[in-house]
Structures are given as structure tokens and as C-alpha cells.
């Protein structure tokens, strides 16, 4: 039993990290696991191409709305509590999808799944609150790597599952993983000692949600409806009005959902802009490479690969990202995260340029995806560490959540732009080699822009955050924005 007056023993940070890795991976897989299964879903549920596409769009919209809101609620009421809730919502959505008898219920299940998207920012916030200071950059880098690992692995696993089982197993597999993560998080993740009690800013949540939904629906439907269609222009105009109104509303709100002063701070602003451009490049790669290698040999460039074989071309990116993320975190803890971020983006730029110039053999494709995975791992890990170093501990969840949304928006734009370029270069039903080359060059230009933005991010000076003395409770203040301590902090934090 715990002696009176002493805090209960908290799990070792390595165990906490392992559980958080399982939680983030369970979500990251679902970002791309569904894409290769779309033809099978359309066939088995006897639905249209437009309807089946909403299994991706609905997830994206729900995730975009839920991520910053749940991140802020975690800052307010406890990160572990919100992590367990997010995983529970995600598990329920996976179960709905696994047994959905119609496309309507499948889309509804994907909406519920997206509600669990705050797993990433909540995990980053738990690491910052719970880990010894010198372990934070490496742990964040490892968690960030799962974003890219899950994206690549999802494409690979989906092909294997659909080819040998059925599309339902894409969701059943996800359900099993997330249930395991839910139990482990409930059992082994400690509640973070830092919270910032406040009232929920429902007005800001509604305005932000409406603006993001209008923007992403417009981006998602641009190729289908036409970019000059009145509906698309109306959605973009609505998005601009709502997001501008949201910014003004939050700026004047005493307890905003998202602190606009924080978002305007140069480090946060430039890092989020880089996040949009990096997301553009990452999701474009996951779309372009599988389509390129699956094109028949009669096109003069394709390899005639199956869905499973196409996924294997992304394995180098997945494998290298697994190593690059922790290494970037380790480097960032010693020289600051800005240098690994810029270096990673430079490597990703080289990968796209190489792919645009040389894509005639399987070896060249594998080399390019491996290089991109290296750059992606460094970029994602460093980006989050830049954000964490720039904001107060009580704003970690919402700040990293907004960065995640920036990458999601960039990914949506990248996917649609890549599809539009290929559609504009069709020859006998397939995109031409020149069309793919143009798409690769556009992505290279976007990553080059991200590299330029990264050079504008101010260098951070490492500063020691105040530690909390073990067993000494802090006096709570009446001011709702001042952090309070929930429980005592273990002795190992003093050693950090």
C-alpha cells in the first residue's frame, strides 16, 4: 500500500511511451488503411464513386474539428482522461465500420472514428508533462514518427487484407488494435499533473468547426464539382468568413479555445505554415507512387503492380521514418529542433527531385521513397518539438492539435492537386508519364517552400521549466488560467 502522505508510484516513462506509441499508431493506420480498399467497398456495398469517397472525407472533416477541441479539453481537464475518451470514441467508430451493412452507416462510423483524432496532441502533451526534460525531444520524435509510419504501413496492410480477406477486416483489425491501446492507456498512463481549468469556449468551437468543414469540403469536392463551380467558390468564401470571424472572436474572448496571440507568435505561425506544406508533400507521395507503379507496362512507364505490391514500394519510407523520428528528437534535444527540421525538409526535397528526374526502375522508386521517409521522419519529429518549445505547458494539447490540423489540411490539398494534375494528363484512360513528372515537380516546389519557411523559424534557446517539489501541494489560485497540480509528482522528475 502507498504510505499516507505519499503519492502512488507512477509508471516508468518507457512504459508510458510504449502505450502512447500503440495509441498513436492505431489512429495513424486508419488515415490510409481505407484508401486502397475503396474499390472493394464500392463493389461490395453497391454504391457510387462519389459516395464511397466520403468514407475518406467524413473521417477528415470529423478529425479536423475534434483534434483542437479535444486537445484544449485535455489541457483543461486532464490529458489521460481525454486520451481514454478519444480512444473509446475511436474504438466505437471502428466497430460501426466493421459491421456497417450500408454506405450510409459506414460513413457515419468514419465520422465517429474521426472524433478520436486528438490521440496525437494528447500524447505529445502527456510526454511534456510526465517525462524527464531531457527525454521529451526523443519521445516526441518517436511518437511523431508513427504519423508517417502509420501512413505508409496502412497502404501496405490494406492491400494484403483486401486481397486475402475482405474490406471489413480493415476496420476489424483497427478495432482490435485500438481496444488494446484503450485498455493499456487506462491502466498504465498516468494523469498529467498540469491542467488549466477554464470554461469551454463553445462559440469559438462552432466558428472554427464551421470554417474547417467548409474549407475541407471545398477542397475534397473541387475536382468533382469543378474548381470554378459556384458551390466550391461559395464554400471557400464561407470558410474565409467563418475563420476570420473565429479569429476575431477568439482574440477578444477571455478564455479562448485557441489563443490567437499564441497562433500569431512567429515560431508557431511559421511552423504551422511548414506543416501545411509538408502535409501536402506526404499525402501526395502516398497517392502518386501507388498509382504510378500500378499503371500497366503498356503505358511505357508503369510496372503493372498489384495493390499489395504497390504498397511494398512505400515500405522504405515507413522503415526509415521509424528510425529518423527518434534520431531527430535526440538531435533536437542537443542542437535545437530547427536544424533537424530544415535538414529533413531538404532531404525530402531531394527525394522529390530525384523522383521527377528518375523513375524508370523499381530501384529508383525505392530509393526515392526511402529518402522521403528519412526527411519526413526528421520533419515531423522536429516540428512538434518546435511547437512544444514555443508554448506554455498548459497549451501543449491545443497547440500541437492545431499543427496536426495544418498537416491534415495540407494533405487534403496535396491529394486533390495531385489528382487534378493526373486527370489533366490522361492518355487512353491512364495518366501520362509527363503528368506524373509534373505532379512530382509540383510536390518538390511545395517541399522547397516548406524548407524556405523552416529557415524563418527563430532558433529556440533551451530554458529550464520549473519543477514541482515532490509531496508539496501547490496552492490553487482563483484565476482559471493558472496551472494547478493534480496529485504529486514522482521523485524521478526532480532528477531531470
Buried (B, 14 or more C-beta within 10 A) or exposed (E): EEEEEEBEEBBEBEBBBBBBBBBBBBBBBBBBBBBBBBEBBBEEBEBEEEBBBBBBBBBBBBBBBBBBBBBBBBBBBBBBBBBBBBBBBBBBBBBBBBEBEEBEBBBBBBBBBBBBBBBBBBBBBBBBBBBEBEBBBBBBBBBBBBBBBBBBBBBBBBBBBBEEEEBBBBBBBBBBBBBBBBEBBBEBBBBBBBBBBBEBBEBBBBBBBBBBBBBBBBBBBBBEBEBEBEEBEEBBEBBEBBBEBBBEBBEEBEBBBBBBEBBEBEBBBBBBBBBBBBBBBBBBBBBBBBBBBBBEEEBEBBBEBEBBBBBBBBBBBBBBBBEBBBBBBBBBBEEBBBBBBBBBBBBBBBBBBBBBBEBEEBEBBBBBBBBBBBBBBBBBBBBBBBBBBBBBBBBBBBBBBBBBBBBBBBBBBBBBBBBEBBEEBEEEEBBBBEBBBBBBBBBBBBBBBBBEBBEBBEEBEEEEEEEBEBEEEEEEEEEEBEBBBBEBBBEEBEEB
